[in-house]
Amino acid sequence: MREFRFAETVDEALALVADGFVPMAGGTDLVVAARHGKAPLPDRVVSLQHLRELAVIESTDNGLLIGAIVTHAELMGAPDVVGAATALSDASALVGSPSTRNVGTIGGNIMNASPAMDTGAPLVVLDGQIVLGSTGGERQVSPAELWTGPGSTSAMPGEMCTAVSLPSPPPASGSAYVRLEYRRAMEIAVVGAAARVCLDPDGSGRVVSASVALTAVAPTIIEVTGASEILEGARLMPDDSGASAIDGGPLAAIARAASDQATPISDLRASDGYRRHCVGVMARRAVEAAARRAGGATLTVPVNRSTGMGVSL
Ligand SMILES: Cc1cc2nc3c(=O)[nH]c(=O)nc-3n(C[C@H](O)[C@H](O)[C@H](O)COP(=O)(O)OP(=O)(O)OC[C@H]3O[C@@H](n4cnc5c(N)ncnc54)[C@H](O)[C@@H]3O)c2cc1C
């Protein structure tokens, strides 16, 4: 017999999940997959939609705590997120259509564990932690610890995501997420990249550290190894003298590193070779946009169509 319950408190939800109920937030993955015949609906489902305490974005002493059922529509416009975690706002602004963004949640995106999820790469570069709750308490895991393969996580039976925690951004830092898409709406990323760039607070515009993560080019979201070393010391912001002040070498190197470390598949939407090439382009664009934001430039959310940077490899 099928059972569908609305939890009215987090404790009730955790008790039901401990009893084998499957959590559902917006249902835009769970229900849509069932309707399309990809996976049957679980027999026992608990809706999290009444849990208003999980629908809050909170500023903490150390950063932001984003409740698991905060929607993409909220993430793309929340001033705290746009200000401190801009790559995450970029990503949520790109998800599906307005209707998908209005019901689809960050918790559902993360726990669905698709390698093409848009919020994943931003969480990696922003040093996000996923809060997993259970009747026994809670623990925090990094994205790399959470995602174990396409559609699978290391969450234990009885655990559900209650929140995502993001540390305060370092000074003079900025972040961005860009993706390749063939049309604007109702489509997941062909490939994507997020970057965070921290500039020297001395105003020289030189990079002191950086992080880059890639979407849809491996079984899980991956972080580019060596990104910080490649970009350290580079000047990625145009100054008064114009674009010639940008160090092109490190940008080309980061694109190469992203392409080299990608292990994409071929499918109907793109060949592995095309994905490999394009993820380099995306990585480079994300780094440039993040650097410009770190330097104080205001680029709209999402950043894709607003960079005007004419990036080429
Ligand atoms: C038309 C369309 C377009 C889309 N476009 C995009 C896109 O561009 N980019 C993108 O990334 N995604 C896209 N998606 C996928 C989907 O909308 C997102 O992944 C969304 O964030 C899922 O959130 P949800 O709340 O609807 O998840 P649900 O469908 O409710 O849940 C998804 C999975 O996560 C589990 N789950 C949900 N919440 C929790 C929790 N708190 N703790 C533990 N497990 C939980 C569920 O059991 C289920 O396995 C699209 C979907 C559709 C239908």
The ligand as an SDF file (V2000), in Angstrom:
LIG
                    3D

 53 58  0  0  0  0  0  0  0  0999 V2000
   11.6350   20.7780  -16.5200 C   0  0  0  0  0  0  0  0  0  0  0  0
   12.7700   20.5820  -15.5560 C   0  0  0  0  0  0  0  0  0  0  0  0
   13.9280   21.3210  -15.7240 C   0  0  0  0  0  0  0  0  0  0  0  0
   14.9970   21.1370  -14.8540 C   0  0  0  0  0  0  0  0  0  0  0  0
   16.1250   21.8850  -15.0350 N   0  0  0  0  0  0  0  0  0  0  0  0
   17.1650   21.7320  -14.1920 C   0  0  0  0  0  0  0  0  0  0  0  0
   18.3420   22.5090  -14.3690 C   0  0  0  0  0  0  0  0  0  0  0  0
   18.4480   23.3450  -15.2660 O   0  0  0  0  0  0  0  0  0  0  0  0
   19.3660   22.3210  -13.4870 N   0  0  0  0  0  0  0  0  0  0  0  0
   19.2870   21.4270  -12.4520 C   0  0  0  0  0  0  0  0  0  0  0  0
   20.2290   21.3080  -11.6790 O   0  0  0  0  0  0  0  0  0  0  0  0
   18.1690   20.6810  -12.2700 N   0  0  0  0  0  0  0  0  0  0  0  0
   17.1230   20.8100  -13.0970 C   0  0  0  0  0  0  0  0  0  0  0  0
   15.9860   20.0650  -12.9250 N   0  0  0  0  0  0  0  0  0  0  0  0
   15.9560   19.0850  -11.8350 C   0  0  0  0  0  0  0  0  0  0  0  0
   15.2680   19.5830  -10.5480 C   0  0  0  0  0  0  0  0  0  0  0  0
   14.3470   20.6070  -10.7740 O   0  0  0  0  0  0  0  0  0  0  0  0
   16.2660   20.0560   -9.5000 C   0  0  0  0  0  0  0  0  0  0  0  0
   17.2190   19.0550   -9.2370 O   0  0  0  0  0  0  0  0  0  0  0  0
   15.5930   20.4640   -8.1800 C   0  0  0  0  0  0  0  0  0  0  0  0
   16.4580   21.2460   -7.4030 O   0  0  0  0  0  0  0  0  0  0  0  0
   15.1350   19.2590   -7.3870 C   0  0  0  0  0  0  0  0  0  0  0  0
   14.5440   19.7410   -6.1890 O   0  0  0  0  0  0  0  0  0  0  0  0
   13.1840   19.1600   -5.6550 P   0  0  0  0  0  0  0  0  0  0  0  0
   12.9240   19.8480   -4.3580 O   0  0  0  0  0  0  0  0  0  0  0  0
   12.1040   19.2480   -6.6650 O   0  0  0  0  0  0  0  0  0  0  0  0
   13.6000   17.6380   -5.4150 O   0  0  0  0  0  0  0  0  0  0  0  0
   12.6730   16.3520   -5.2700 P   0  0  0  0  0  0  0  0  0  0  0  0
   12.1830   15.9190   -6.5880 O   0  0  0  0  0  0  0  0  0  0  0  0
   11.6550   16.5690   -4.1990 O   0  0  0  0  0  0  0  0  0  0  0  0
   13.7480   15.3120   -4.7230 O   0  0  0  0  0  0  0  0  0  0  0  0
   14.8390   14.9080   -5.5270 C   0  0  0  0  0  0  0  0  0  0  0  0
   15.5900   13.7820   -4.8180 C   0  0  0  0  0  0  0  0  0  0  0  0
   16.1760   14.2850   -3.6120 O   0  0  0  0  0  0  0  0  0  0  0  0
   15.6110   13.6240   -2.4610 C   0  0  0  0  0  0  0  0  0  0  0  0
   15.4020   14.6980   -1.4770 N   0  0  0  0  0  0  0  0  0  0  0  0
   14.7120   15.8500   -1.6510 C   0  0  0  0  0  0  0  0  0  0  0  0
   14.8560   16.6270   -0.5780 N   0  0  0  0  0  0  0  0  0  0  0  0
   15.6340   15.9400    0.2910 C   0  0  0  0  0  0  0  0  0  0  0  0
   16.1470   16.2250    1.5830 C   0  0  0  0  0  0  0  0  0  0  0  0
   15.9150   17.3950    2.1930 N   0  0  0  0  0  0  0  0  0  0  0  0
   16.9390   15.2970    2.1900 N   0  0  0  0  0  0  0  0  0  0  0  0
   17.2000   14.1010    1.5750 C   0  0  0  0  0  0  0  0  0  0  0  0
   16.7530   13.7840    0.3390 N   0  0  0  0  0  0  0  0  0  0  0  0
   15.9740   14.6960   -0.2850 C   0  0  0  0  0  0  0  0  0  0  0  0
   14.3380   12.9460   -2.9400 C   0  0  0  0  0  0  0  0  0  0  0  0
   14.0450   11.7990   -2.1770 O   0  0  0  0  0  0  0  0  0  0  0  0
   14.7010   12.6230   -4.3830 C   0  0  0  0  0  0  0  0  0  0  0  0
   15.4820   11.4700   -4.4110 O   0  0  0  0  0  0  0  0  0  0  0  0
   14.9100   20.2150  -13.7850 C   0  0  0  0  0  0  0  0  0  0  0  0
   13.7120   19.4860  -13.6110 C   0  0  0  0  0  0  0  0  0  0  0  0
   12.6640   19.6590  -14.4870 C   0  0  0  0  0  0  0  0  0  0  0  0
   11.4070   18.8720  -14.2790 C   0  0  0  0  0  0  0  0  0  0  0  0
  1  2  1  0
  2  3  1  0
  2 52  2  0
  3  4  2  0
  4  5  1  0
  4 50  1  0
  5  6  2  0
  6  7  1  0
  6 13  1  0
  7  8  2  0
  7  9  1  0
  9 10  1  0
 10 11  2  0
 10 12  1  0
 12 13  2  0
 13 14  1  0
 14 15  1  0
 14 50  1  0
 15 16  1  0
 16 17  1  0
 16 18  1  0
 18 19  1  0
 18 20  1  0
 20 21  1  0
 20 22  1  0
 22 23  1  0
 23 24  1  0
 24 25  2  0
 24 26  1  0
 24 27  1  0
 27 28  1  0
 28 29  2  0
 28 30  1  0
 28 31  1  0
 31 32  1  0
 32 33  1  0
 33 34  1  0
 33 48  1  0
 34 35  1  0
 35 36  1  0
 35 46  1  0
 36 37  1  0
 36 45  1  0
 37 38  2  0
 38 39  1  0
 39 40  1  0
 39 45  2  0
 40 41  1  0
 40 42  2  0
 42 43  1  0
 43 44  2  0
 44 45  1  0
 46 47  1  0
 46 48  1  0
 48 49  1  0
 50 51  2  0
 51 52  1  0
 52 53  1  0
M  END
$$$$
